């Protein structure tokens, strides 16, 4: 058995708002800077989701919209892969298409 770590480092301003977010994945030998991170953790004892949502002050609204769209699409893929819920994953992808249209992220 082996252990792998993913680390996040958040630099805060005087008001405790994130101004920089850095990450590294030990097992992947990757690291970098990002503007936003959404982490969901399943608490098995509470049967509840714990969330950490951070974004830097310089993340633009349009970037956040794209980030949400891509995150929702990846959740549809994960739902299908983890549960074999093809129909619900398809519905989530359809919602994502509508989401993108309403936010003018894609042209029809």
C-alpha positions as a printed Julia matrix, in Angstrom:
108×3 Matrix{Float64}:
   0.0    0.0     0.0
   1.21   3.54   -0.66
   0.15   7.06    0.26
  -0.04  10.05   -2.04
  -0.51  13.67   -1.07
  -2.19  16.61   -2.75
  -1.33  19.93   -1.12
  -2.89  23.36   -1.43
  -1.22  26.54   -0.24
  -3.34  29.69    0.01
  -1.84  33.16    0.35
  -4.23  35.59    2.03
  -4.4   39.37    2.05
  -4.9   41.5     5.17
  -8.66  40.73    5.04
  -8.06  36.96    4.81
  -9.12  36.88    1.14
  -7.16  34.54   -1.15
  -4.71  36.32   -3.44
  -2.85  33.19   -4.59
  -3.59  29.46   -4.58
  -0.85  26.94   -5.3
  -1.15  23.18   -5.47
   1.05  20.17   -5.92
   0.37  16.48   -6.38
   3.25  14.41   -5.04
   2.37  11.27   -6.96
   2.01  13.12  -10.27
   5.08  15.32   -9.83
   2.84  18.23  -10.83
   2.36  21.61   -9.26
   1.09  24.99  -10.24
  -0.85  28.09   -9.47
  -4.6   28.3    -9.88
  -7.31  30.91   -9.39
  -9.99  28.67   -7.92
 -10.49  25.36   -6.19
 -13.68  23.55   -5.19
 -13.19  20.6    -2.86
 -15.99  18.28   -1.75
 -15.28  15.72    0.94
 -17.71  12.99    1.99
 -17.88  12.72    5.78
 -18.78   9.06    6.3
 -19.6    9.57    9.98
 -22.07  12.41    9.35
 -23.27  11.24    5.91
 -22.7   14.77    4.75
 -20.56  16.71    2.31
 -17.92  19.08    3.6
 -16.92  21.81    1.15
 -14.03  24.15    0.63
 -14.62  26.74   -2.09
 -11.84  29.26   -2.69
 -11.08  31.72   -5.46
  -8.59  34.51   -5.78
  -9.51  38.16   -5.91
  -8.27  38.39   -9.5
 -10.49  35.6   -10.85
 -12.8   37.21  -13.37
 -16.55  36.55  -13.36
 -16.4   35.1   -16.89
 -13.65  32.71  -15.76
 -15.81  31.61  -12.81
 -18.74  30.89  -15.15
 -16.53  28.71  -17.34
 -15.06  27.02  -14.27
 -18.54  26.15  -12.99
 -19.63  24.86  -16.4
 -16.6   22.61  -16.71
 -16.96  21.43  -13.11
 -20.61  20.5   -13.64
 -19.7   18.58  -16.81
 -16.99  16.68  -14.97
 -19.49  15.87  -12.21
 -21.78  14.31  -14.83
 -18.88  12.16  -16.01
 -18.01  11.16  -12.44
 -21.65  10.35  -11.65
 -21.83   8.03  -14.63
 -18.48   6.4   -13.95
 -19.08   5.91  -10.21
 -22.75   4.88  -10.26
 -23.56   3.8   -13.84
 -26.44   6.32  -13.75
 -26.36   6.98  -17.49
 -29.78   8.66  -17.68
 -29.09  11.08  -14.83
 -25.62  11.86  -16.19
 -27.22  12.62  -19.55
 -29.75  14.93  -17.88
 -26.95  16.71  -16.04
 -25.08  17.17  -19.34
 -28.26  18.6   -20.89
 -28.52  21.0   -17.97
 -24.89  21.96  -18.55
 -25.67  22.73  -22.18
 -28.55  24.97  -21.11
 -26.37  26.55  -18.42
 -23.71  27.36  -21.02
 -26.27  28.8   -23.43
 -27.86  31.02  -20.77
 -24.43  32.34  -19.73
 -23.36  32.81  -23.36
 -20.47  30.39  -22.98
 -21.23  28.64  -26.27
 -22.68  29.75  -29.57
 -25.56  27.81  -31.07
